[in-house]
């Protein structure tokens, strides 16, 4: 889109707030046909909404973009809502930015973000490529190898605006071999980070310019690599069918979850309860329980297509709205492991084992005390807010098995600990001495249940602000989960 004169006036550039997208591995083969009807595309989450950095007037027509990858290719798709579709440029490397077009800017090495590549395609399938790197000595344009792409109007001599214009699609497959000079690994490895931006420009009517990663003023150019967003490659493809194990997914986007909440409350509460609570005909969607459908792919399939043999119907909503509802449901279920706290987890471990005194009562990874709950999988069992509250607020209700007790036996022994089990005739007490005491009530001369939990609730006071944050960072990463 370099031909657009408006965007060539580059002023001093500033770093924009980062946006992030996790690129899932494609779970099924992809055919480049501009239809996006494969299961992998349907299950893939879209990026956050495009922003209109230089908006003045007119309609802000939305763009839904998605990315996937496999051992050979990076796959990119744009679905562009557009009531005025026009494209006329047919020459290879011609000025396609005068037409309705999309573009991806790719920087495979975050340490050298100014080494980047561009792929710009108009609505009738004309492509312009540039290689802006410190090693390229060729002409201004560039010929990538093996690229495959299609558009809704691919191959037409021209596309004029028409009354039936609604949307157009671009689907692109880029071999990773094109980036071997800059990428750390080709294909990427699990967790590899790149930088990129996805953009779109309108045609003759309503020529809006929008981007996935924001470009703040005074910059007025797409060619601002310091404003590219972050993408992370995930080696695990999304699974379906209730597969065992933990499938690593990006944390739910708060803005998308908020939009999904509104859609959910407007469309799903005939059966489910408001805000994900239990309804008259359907269960709660964010309760503390195990769910058969846990991944984004499983949830999308259930909402979009319904669940056979149940009252759960298929949804008529657009895919983008279904994805927002899925994000909202995932936000209801998100635990600390899904979005760990920031901080120095290594220092948090030192505090956990030392100054915090946590191992006196809690077991972690087979080591520690027994008076409190085992914390080996706590990040997968509790929300981050619950962990923080446990460290800073007294428990109003003491869980069964951890109620403190102080007792005296008939022979004068003093025992303090927690009641693990009890009935009308006996009780089992795990003492502060680490021993399990099996006692008959008839053997006791005094039994006092203590009103407060043994769990301290002043960690935010006895630790510094940074120490508390580091401890929270450590606890929020304690999980048995292993990405499969």
C-alpha positions as CSV (number, residue, x, y, z in Angstrom):
1,X,0.0,0.0,0.0
2,X,3.0,2.1,-0.5
3,X,1.5,4.0,-3.4
4,X,-1.1,5.7,-1.2
5,X,0.2,9.3,-1.1
6,X,-1.5,10.0,2.2
7,X,0.5,7.3,4.0
8,X,3.9,8.3,2.7
9,X,4.2,11.3,4.9
10,X,6.2,9.6,7.6
11,X,6.8,11.7,10.7
12,X,8.6,10.8,13.9
13,X,7.5,7.3,14.9
14,X,6.5,6.1,18.4
15,X,5.9,2.6,19.7
16,X,2.2,1.7,19.8
17,X,0.7,-0.3,22.6
18,X,1.4,-4.0,21.8
19,X,-1.2,-6.3,20.5
20,X,-0.7,-10.1,20.5
21,X,-2.0,-13.1,18.7
22,X,-1.2,-16.7,19.1
23,X,-0.9,-18.6,15.9
24,X,-2.3,-22.2,16.3
25,X,-1.0,-25.0,14.2
26,X,-3.5,-26.0,11.5
27,X,-5.4,-29.1,12.7
28,X,-6.6,-30.1,9.2
29,X,-5.4,-29.5,5.6
30,X,-6.0,-26.1,4.0
31,X,-6.9,-25.5,0.4
32,X,-6.2,-22.0,-0.9
33,X,-9.5,-21.2,-2.6
34,X,-10.8,-18.0,-0.8
35,X,-13.6,-20.0,0.8
36,X,-12.2,-20.5,4.4
37,X,-14.6,-23.4,4.9
38,X,-12.0,-25.9,6.2
39,X,-12.4,-27.0,9.9
40,X,-9.0,-25.4,10.7
41,X,-10.1,-22.0,9.6
42,X,-13.5,-22.3,11.3
43,X,-11.8,-23.2,14.6
44,X,-9.1,-20.5,14.4
45,X,-9.7,-17.4,16.5
46,X,-9.7,-14.1,14.7
47,X,-7.3,-11.3,15.6
48,X,-8.6,-8.4,17.7
49,X,-10.6,-5.8,15.7
50,X,-8.8,-3.6,13.2
51,X,-8.4,0.0,14.2
52,X,-8.9,3.1,12.0
53,X,-5.8,5.1,12.8
54,X,-6.5,8.1,10.6
55,X,-10.3,8.1,10.5
56,X,-12.0,11.3,9.3
57,X,-15.5,10.2,8.1
58,X,-17.4,7.4,6.5
59,X,-18.2,3.8,7.4
60,X,-15.8,1.8,9.5
61,X,-16.2,-1.5,7.7
62,X,-14.8,-4.4,9.7
63,X,-12.1,-6.9,8.7
64,X,-11.8,-10.4,10.2
65,X,-8.2,-11.7,10.0
66,X,-6.9,-15.1,11.1
67,X,-3.5,-16.9,10.9
68,X,-2.5,-20.5,11.0
69,X,0.7,-22.5,10.2
70,X,2.1,-25.9,9.5
71,X,5.6,-27.2,8.7
72,X,5.6,-25.6,5.3
73,X,3.5,-22.4,5.3
74,X,2.2,-19.4,7.2
75,X,-1.5,-19.1,6.3
76,X,-3.3,-15.7,6.4
77,X,-6.9,-14.9,5.7
78,X,-8.8,-11.6,5.5
79,X,-12.6,-11.5,5.4
80,X,-13.5,-7.9,4.4
81,X,-17.0,-6.5,4.9
82,X,-17.4,-4.0,2.0
83,X,-20.4,-2.5,0.3
84,X,-18.3,-0.9,-2.4
85,X,-15.8,-3.3,-3.9
86,X,-13.6,-2.1,-6.7
87,X,-10.2,-3.2,-8.1
88,X,-8.6,-2.5,-11.5
89,X,-4.8,-3.0,-11.2
90,X,-3.6,-6.1,-13.1
91,X,0.1,-5.5,-13.5
92,X,2.4,-7.5,-11.2
93,X,3.9,-5.2,-8.5
94,X,1.5,-2.5,-9.8
95,X,0.0,0.2,-7.5
96,X,-2.7,-2.1,-6.0
97,X,-3.2,0.3,-3.1
98,X,-5.5,2.4,-5.3
99,X,-7.9,-0.6,-5.2
100,X,-9.6,-2.5,-2.4
101,X,-6.6,-4.4,-1.0
102,X,-5.1,-6.0,2.0
103,X,-1.5,-6.4,3.1
104,X,0.7,-8.3,5.7
105,X,4.0,-6.9,6.9
106,X,6.2,-9.6,8.4
107,X,9.3,-9.3,10.5
108,X,10.5,-12.8,11.5
109,X,13.2,-11.5,13.9
110,X,12.0,-9.3,16.7
111,X,15.6,-8.2,17.4
112,X,15.8,-6.8,13.9
113,X,12.2,-5.6,13.4
114,X,13.3,-3.3,10.5
115,X,14.0,-6.4,8.4
116,X,10.5,-7.0,7.1
117,X,8.6,-8.4,4.1
118,X,5.3,-7.3,2.5
119,X,2.6,-9.1,0.7
120,X,-0.1,-6.8,-0.7
121,X,-3.0,-8.2,-2.7
122,X,-6.0,-6.4,-4.3
123,X,-9.5,-7.8,-4.7
124,X,-8.9,-9.3,-8.2
125,X,-5.7,-11.1,-7.2
126,X,-2.8,-8.7,-8.2
127,X,0.1,-8.9,-5.7
128,X,2.9,-6.4,-4.9
129,X,5.9,-7.6,-2.8
130,X,8.7,-5.8,-1.1
131,X,11.7,-7.1,0.9
132,X,13.0,-4.3,3.2
133,X,16.0,-5.9,4.9
134,X,19.6,-5.0,5.4
135,X,20.7,-7.9,3.2
136,X,18.5,-7.3,0.1
137,X,20.4,-5.6,-2.7
138,X,17.9,-6.2,-5.5
139,X,15.2,-3.9,-7.0
140,X,12.5,-2.2,-4.9
141,X,10.2,-5.1,-5.5
142,X,10.8,-8.8,-4.6
143,X,9.8,-12.2,-5.9
144,X,9.0,-14.6,-3.0
145,X,9.0,-18.3,-3.8
146,X,6.1,-20.7,-3.7
147,X,3.4,-18.2,-2.6
148,X,-0.1,-19.4,-3.2
149,X,-3.2,-17.1,-2.8
150,X,-6.7,-16.6,-4.0
151,X,-9.3,-13.8,-3.7
152,X,-13.1,-13.8,-4.1
153,X,-12.8,-12.1,-7.5
154,X,-9.5,-13.7,-8.5
155,X,-8.5,-13.3,-12.1
156,X,-11.2,-10.8,-13.2
157,X,-10.1,-8.2,-15.6
158,X,-11.6,-5.6,-13.3
159,X,-14.1,-5.4,-10.4
160,X,-16.5,-2.5,-10.4
161,X,-18.7,-1.6,-7.5
162,X,-22.2,-3.2,-7.6
163,X,-25.4,-3.2,-5.6
164,X,-24.8,-6.7,-4.4
165,X,-21.4,-6.0,-2.8
166,X,-21.2,-7.5,0.7
167,X,-17.7,-8.9,1.4
168,X,-14.6,-10.2,-0.2
169,X,-11.9,-12.7,1.0
170,X,-8.2,-13.1,0.5
171,X,-6.5,-16.4,1.5
172,X,-2.7,-16.6,1.4
173,X,-0.1,-19.3,2.0
174,X,3.6,-18.2,2.4
175,X,6.3,-20.8,2.5
176,X,8.6,-20.3,5.6
177,X,11.6,-20.8,3.3
178,X,11.2,-17.2,2.2
179,X,12.3,-16.0,5.6
180,X,15.3,-18.3,6.3
181,X,17.7,-15.3,6.2
182,X,15.9,-13.6,9.2
183,X,13.9,-16.2,11.1
184,X,15.4,-18.1,14.0
185,X,13.8,-21.3,12.8
186,X,12.0,-22.3,9.6
187,X,9.5,-23.7,10.3
188,X,9.0,-21.9,13.6
189,X,9.3,-23.8,16.9
190,X,6.8,-23.8,19.7
191,X,6.9,-20.3,21.4
192,X,8.8,-18.5,18.6
193,X,7.9,-14.9,18.3
194,X,7.6,-12.7,15.2
195,X,6.4,-9.2,14.6
196,X,3.8,-8.3,12.0
197,X,0.9,-6.1,11.0
198,X,-2.2,-6.8,9.0
199,X,-3.7,-3.9,7.1
200,X,-6.5,-3.0,4.7
201,X,-7.3,-0.1,2.4
202,X,-10.7,0.7,0.7
203,X,-11.2,1.3,-3.0
204,X,-12.8,4.3,-4.8
205,X,-15.7,4.7,-2.4
206,X,-15.1,4.9,1.4
207,X,-11.3,4.4,1.1
208,X,-10.7,3.7,4.8
209,X,-7.3,2.6,6.1
210,X,-7.3,0.2,9.0
211,X,-4.7,-2.0,10.8
212,X,-4.6,-4.8,13.3
213,X,-1.8,-3.3,15.4
214,X,-2.4,0.4,16.1
215,X,-0.2,3.1,14.5
216,X,-0.3,6.2,16.8
217,X,0.2,9.8,15.6
218,X,2.1,11.5,14.1
219,X,2.9,8.4,12.0
220,X,0.9,8.1,8.9
221,X,2.5,5.1,7.3
222,X,2.0,1.4,7.4
223,X,5.7,1.0,7.1
224,X,6.4,1.6,10.9
225,X,7.8,-1.8,12.0
226,X,8.2,-0.6,15.6
227,X,4.4,-0.6,15.7
228,X,4.0,-4.2,14.5
229,X,2.1,-6.5,16.8
230,X,3.5,-9.6,18.4
231,X,2.6,-13.1,17.2
232,X,3.6,-16.4,19.0
233,X,3.6,-19.7,17.2
234,X,2.0,-22.6,19.1
235,X,3.1,-26.1,18.1
236,X,-0.1,-27.7,19.4
237,X,-3.0,-27.8,17.0
238,X,-6.4,-27.3,18.6
239,X,-8.0,-30.6,19.4
240,X,-11.6,-31.7,19.3
241,X,-13.7,-34.4,20.9
242,X,-12.7,-33.9,24.5
243,X,-9.1,-34.9,24.1
244,X,-7.2,-35.4,27.3
245,X,-4.5,-33.1,28.4
246,X,-4.1,-29.3,28.3
247,X,-4.2,-27.6,24.9
248,X,-2.3,-24.3,25.3
249,X,-4.3,-21.3,24.0
250,X,-3.9,-17.6,24.4
251,X,-5.5,-15.9,27.4
252,X,-9.0,-14.6,26.6
253,X,-8.8,-11.0,25.2
254,X,-10.7,-8.8,27.7
255,X,-12.2,-6.5,25.0
256,X,-13.4,-9.5,23.0
257,X,-14.7,-11.2,26.1
258,X,-16.7,-8.1,27.0
259,X,-18.2,-8.1,23.5
260,X,-18.9,-11.8,23.8
261,X,-20.7,-11.2,27.1
262,X,-23.1,-8.8,25.5
263,X,-23.8,-11.3,22.7
264,X,-24.2,-14.2,25.1
265,X,-26.7,-12.3,27.3
266,X,-28.7,-11.3,24.2
267,X,-28.7,-14.7,22.5
268,X,-28.1,-17.5,25.0
269,X,-30.1,-16.7,28.1
270,X,-33.3,-18.4,27.0
271,X,-31.7,-21.6,28.3
272,X,-28.5,-20.6,30.2
273,X,-28.5,-18.1,33.0
274,X,-27.5,-14.5,32.7
275,X,-23.7,-13.9,32.8
276,X,-23.0,-17.6,32.5
277,X,-24.9,-18.7,35.5
278,X,-27.2,-21.8,35.6
279,X,-30.4,-21.4,33.7
280,X,-33.8,-23.2,33.8
281,X,-32.8,-25.5,30.9
282,X,-29.1,-25.4,30.7
283,X,-26.0,-25.5,33.0
284,X,-23.7,-22.8,34.2
285,X,-20.8,-22.2,31.8
286,X,-18.2,-21.0,34.3
287,X,-18.8,-23.2,37.3
288,X,-15.9,-24.8,39.1
289,X,-16.2,-28.2,37.5
290,X,-14.8,-30.3,34.6
291,X,-16.2,-29.6,31.2
292,X,-16.2,-32.0,28.2
293,X,-15.8,-29.1,25.8
294,X,-12.8,-27.1,26.9
295,X,-10.8,-25.8,23.8
296,X,-11.9,-22.9,21.6
297,X,-12.4,-25.4,18.8
298,X,-14.8,-27.6,20.9
299,X,-16.7,-24.6,22.2
300,X,-17.0,-23.0,18.7
301,X,-18.3,-26.3,17.3
302,X,-20.9,-26.5,20.1
303,X,-22.2,-23.0,19.7
304,X,-22.1,-22.8,16.0
305,X,-23.4,-26.3,15.2
306,X,-25.3,-27.2,18.3
307,X,-24.9,-30.5,20.2
308,X,-26.7,-33.5,18.8
309,X,-29.1,-35.4,21.1
310,X,-29.5,-32.4,23.4
311,X,-31.5,-29.2,23.5
312,X,-28.5,-27.1,22.4
313,X,-29.4,-25.6,19.0
314,X,-27.1,-24.4,16.3
315,X,-26.4,-20.6,16.3
316,X,-27.3,-18.4,13.3
317,X,-24.7,-15.8,14.4
318,X,-21.8,-14.9,12.2
319,X,-18.5,-16.8,12.9
320,X,-16.9,-13.6,14.3
321,X,-19.7,-13.3,16.9
322,X,-19.5,-16.9,17.8
323,X,-15.8,-16.6,18.4
324,X,-16.6,-13.6,20.8
325,X,-19.0,-15.8,22.7
326,X,-16.4,-18.5,22.9
327,X,-13.9,-16.0,24.3
328,X,-16.4,-14.9,26.9
329,X,-17.0,-18.5,28.0
330,X,-13.3,-19.1,28.2
331,X,-12.9,-16.0,30.3
332,X,-15.5,-17.4,32.8
333,X,-13.5,-20.6,33.1
334,X,-10.0,-19.1,32.9
335,X,-7.7,-20.0,35.8
336,X,-4.4,-18.5,36.9
337,X,-2.6,-20.9,34.6
338,X,-4.3,-19.3,31.6
339,X,-3.0,-15.9,32.4
340,X,-0.3,-16.0,35.1
341,X,0.6,-12.9,37.1
342,X,3.5,-10.8,36.1
343,X,6.5,-10.8,38.3
344,X,9.8,-12.7,39.0
345,X,8.5,-16.3,39.5
346,X,12.0,-17.5,40.5
347,X,12.2,-15.0,43.3
348,X,8.6,-15.9,44.2
349,X,9.8,-19.5,44.7
350,X,12.5,-18.3,47.1
351,X,9.9,-16.4,49.1
352,X,7.5,-19.4,49.1
353,X,10.2,-21.6,50.5
354,X,11.6,-19.0,52.9
355,X,10.2,-15.7,54.1
356,X,6.6,-16.6,53.2
357,X,6.8,-19.8,55.3
358,X,4.4,-21.5,52.9
359,X,6.1,-24.9,53.0
360,X,5.3,-25.3,56.7
361,X,1.7,-26.1,55.8
362,X,1.6,-26.7,52.0
363,X,2.9,-29.4,49.8
364,X,4.2,-28.6,46.4
365,X,5.6,-31.2,44.0
366,X,5.9,-33.7,46.8
367,X,7.7,-31.4,49.3
368,X,6.3,-29.4,52.2
369,X,3.7,-29.7,54.9
370,X,0.4,-31.4,55.1
371,X,-1.7,-29.0,57.2
372,X,-2.9,-27.0,54.2
373,X,-4.0,-27.9,50.7
374,X,-1.6,-29.3,48.2
375,X,-0.6,-26.5,45.8
376,X,1.0,-28.5,43.0
377,X,-1.9,-27.8,40.6
378,X,-3.3,-24.7,42.3
379,X,-2.9,-22.5,39.2
380,X,-5.1,-24.8,37.2
381,X,-7.7,-25.0,39.9
382,X,-8.2,-21.4,41.0
383,X,-8.5,-18.0,39.3
384,X,-5.8,-15.5,39.7
385,X,-8.1,-13.3,41.8
386,X,-8.8,-16.2,44.1
387,X,-5.1,-16.7,44.7
388,X,-4.7,-13.1,45.5
389,X,-7.7,-13.1,47.8
390,X,-6.4,-16.2,49.7
391,X,-3.2,-14.3,50.5
392,X,-4.8,-11.1,51.6
393,X,-8.3,-11.8,53.0
394,X,-9.4,-14.1,55.9
395,X,-11.6,-17.1,54.8
396,X,-15.2,-16.6,55.7
397,X,-15.9,-20.3,55.4
398,X,-13.2,-22.8,56.3
399,X,-13.1,-25.7,53.9
400,X,-13.9,-29.2,55.2
401,X,-10.7,-31.0,56.2
402,X,-8.9,-27.8,57.3
403,X,-10.9,-26.6,60.3
404,X,-8.5,-25.8,63.2
405,X,-9.1,-27.4,66.5
406,X,-7.5,-27.4,70.0
407,X,-8.3,-30.3,72.3
408,X,-7.3,-31.9,75.6
409,X,-7.4,-35.6,76.2
410,X,-8.5,-37.2,79.5
411,X,-4.8,-37.9,80.3
412,X,-3.9,-34.2,79.8
413,X,-2.4,-34.2,76.3
414,X,-2.7,-31.0,74.4
415,X,-3.2,-31.4,70.6
416,X,-3.6,-28.5,68.1
417,X,-4.2,-29.2,64.4
418,X,-6.9,-29.5,61.8
419,X,-9.8,-31.9,61.7
420,X,-9.5,-34.2,58.7
421,X,-12.6,-36.4,59.4
422,X,-15.1,-36.6,62.2
423,X,-18.4,-38.1,63.2
424,X,-20.5,-38.4,66.4
425,X,-18.1,-40.8,68.1
426,X,-14.6,-40.1,66.8
427,X,-12.4,-37.7,64.9
428,X,-9.1,-37.7,63.0
429,X,-6.8,-34.7,63.7
430,X,-3.7,-33.9,61.8
431,X,-1.6,-32.2,64.5
432,X,0.9,-29.3,64.2
433,X,3.5,-32.0,64.9
434,X,2.7,-33.6,61.5
435,X,1.1,-36.7,63.1
436,X,-2.4,-38.1,62.5
437,X,-4.2,-38.5,65.8
438,X,-7.1,-41.0,65.9
439,X,-9.3,-40.1,68.8
440,X,-12.6,-41.1,70.4
441,X,-14.8,-38.3,71.7
442,X,-15.1,-40.2,74.9
443,X,-11.3,-39.8,75.4
444,X,-11.5,-36.0,75.4
445,X,-12.1,-33.6,78.3
446,X,-12.2,-30.5,76.1
447,X,-12.6,-29.8,72.4
448,X,-12.5,-26.3,70.9
449,X,-13.1,-25.4,67.3
450,X,-11.1,-22.3,66.3
451,X,-13.1,-19.7,64.4
452,X,-10.2,-18.6,62.0
453,X,-8.3,-20.6,59.4
454,X,-4.6,-21.3,60.0
455,X,-3.9,-19.6,56.6
456,X,-2.4,-16.1,57.2
457,X,-4.2,-13.3,55.3
458,X,-1.6,-10.5,55.6
459,X,1.0,-11.4,53.0
460,X,0.5,-8.0,51.3
461,X,1.6,-6.5,54.6
462,X,4.5,-8.7,55.7
463,X,5.9,-8.8,52.2
464,X,7.0,-5.8,50.1
465,X,4.9,-4.9,47.0
466,X,7.5,-6.5,44.7
467,X,7.8,-9.6,46.9
468,X,4.1,-10.1,47.0
469,X,3.8,-9.8,43.2
470,X,6.7,-12.3,42.8
471,X,5.0,-14.8,45.1
472,X,1.8,-14.4,43.1
473,X,3.7,-14.9,39.9
474,X,5.2,-18.1,41.2
475,X,1.8,-19.5,42.5
476,X,0.0,-18.7,39.3
477,X,2.4,-21.0,37.4
478,X,2.0,-24.1,39.5
479,X,0.2,-26.6,37.4
480,X,0.5,-30.2,36.3
481,X,-0.7,-29.2,32.9
482,X,1.5,-30.2,30.0
483,X,0.8,-29.0,26.5
484,X,0.2,-32.0,24.2
